[in-house]
């Protein structure tokens, strides 16, 4: 079983080495929150076939972290 959504709140230099692991586990959407994106991150995510959403996942999902 793979996750529906993976959401990341890390700087691009920390995101880049994680992308292969995310792709290996699989996910329907990879949310890259503000501050996580770089050209290299987007290129690698595309190369790995990840469906990227560039947005704040908390706002996008409409759920307050207090309710999780």
Order of alpha helices (4+ residues) and beta strands (2+ residues): beta-alpha-alpha-beta-alpha-beta-alpha
